[in-house]
Amino acid sequence: MKMLVTGGSRGIGANIVVDGAKRGHDIVFTYVSDENAARDVIRLIDDIQAEGTVDYLRLDVRDSTAVAEVVEQATDLLGGIEVLVNNAGITRDGPAIAMTDEDWRDVIDTNLSGTFYLCRAVLPQMIDAGFGRIVNVSSLGHVGSSGQANYSASKAGMNGLTRTLAKEYGRKGITVNAVVPGFFETDMTRESLPQELRDFWGNYCPMPEGRPGRLSELSALVEYLISPEAAFINGQTIHATGGLDWGP
Ligand code: NAP
C-alpha cells in the first residue's frame, strides 16, 4: 500500500513506519522539529533491508497550506496515497483554569485541525480512486482526563471527525477509523506523564504486571485496519488499552 504517516519520526508513528516498511508498504512520513530522528528511522529501515520504500518530508500539521503542499509532494513520491495515518500529536497539560490560550490552541490545532487538514487534502484522490483507508491515532483522553482539557477535547473531536468522514465517504470505498492507544512508552509519556498516572496504569491495567502496550501491538492494529479483511470496519473507535478504558 502507499501510505502517508504524520509524526513518523518518533514513538508510535515511527513504529508504524518501520513495521509498515517491513510488511512491504511504500511510505512517506513527516516530522516537524527533529530531522535527526527522521533520519534515524530511515537508517533503521535501511539496516533491516525492509521491502518497502520510505521517504520523509517536513510538515507542521497546523499549517493547512503546508499540508496541501506536502500531500501533493507525497502523492508524487508514492504515485498516489491509499492510506493516511494521522498520528502527529502533542500534549500541553495543566488544570483548565490555568490553561493559556496558547496551550489550548497548540493542542487543538495540532491534534484536531491538523487531522482535518490532512483528511481534506487526501480524500479527493481517494474518492477518484474509489479506495482509501484513514486511521486516526486518538487517545484514551477522549473519555475525559484531569489536567488535559485541551488534549481530551482534541481527541474527542477527532473521534467525531472520524465517524463523520466515515459516513460521508464510506460509499466511495473509503474507511475512516480511530485507534485509541492506552499507555505506551514514548517521548510523550516519558516527558509529560506524572508518576501518579504511571502508578495508576501499573496498578489497574488488567494485563500481566499491569504492563504498558507494545508498539508492535498498535502497528498490528493499524495493519489490520488497512487490510482487505477490515473493509467492513468503518467509523469505529478501537481501544488498544489492555482493558483499562477509563482514566483517573
Ligand atoms: P511522540 O513520541 O511525542 O511523537 C510525536 C510525533 O508527532 C513526532 O513525530 C513529532 O515530530 C510529531 N509532531 C508533533 N507536533 C507536530 C506538528 N505540529 N506537526 C507535525 N508533526 C508533529 O508521541 P507518541 O507517544 O508517539 O504519540 C503519537 C500519537 O499517539 C499522538 O497523537 C498521541 O496523542 C497518541 N497517543 C499516545 C499515547 C502514548 O501512550 N504514547 C497514548 C495515547 C495516544 P518531531 O519528532 O519532529 O517533533
Residues whose N, C-alpha, C, O or C-beta is under 5 A from the ligand:
A	BS01	NAP	G7 G8 S9 R10 G11 I12 G13 T30 Y31 V32 S33 D34 A37 L59 D60 V61 R62 N87 A88 G89 I90 T110 V137 S138 S139 L140 P181 G182 F183 F184 T186 D187 M188 T189
